[in-house]
Amino acid sequence: MAVHFHEEDLPEGVLADGPVAVDTETMGLITIRDRLCVVQISDGKGDEHLVRFGPDSTYDAPNLKAVLADPERLKLFHFARFDLAAIEYYLGVTAAPCYCTKIASKLVRTYTDRHGLKNLVEELLGENISKAQQSSDWGGPVLNDAQREYAASDVRFLHRMREELNKRLEREGRMELAQACFDFLPARAHLDILGWADHDIFSHA
């Protein structure tokens, strides 16, 4: 298992076929203000790839975009809504079809309100991850070892988590509902970009 670091694009041919786990690191939580700094991606075979974008990046990244936009390749996220918006806004592609472990968790782990990645990894997989670098500066000139490990851990477990969550979705009869939510996520992310992030357009208000 290794963490590979790349500048501005993913090398061609480094990922196996099939689903990929994806995450992003940005300068903050407001997509159109806080630039995309890092995209993490893993095919679930043991390696993680980190693609860093500099402050003057044009976000060309043809190899990375091809993977993210591939309609035949499932993209796994934790809180996909945020990552999809960042990917659409900065890379200009829609990362679909997608799967969100946070939504799956909320649909089947109704006995708790703890749906963070750390909580899921601990309960479902019996592993521990550190979130100490979550609020660090991802736009600096150098990403230290702790940041790289944190970024890699955000995609390291998503394939295995999907398997466990799918078992529960099937058990509770909520797989079709989950899929409908996943299918809507790119539209939800697009609404966020356009200014409807805090307004429920389905409500009566």
Disulfide bonds with the S-S distance in Angstrom:
none
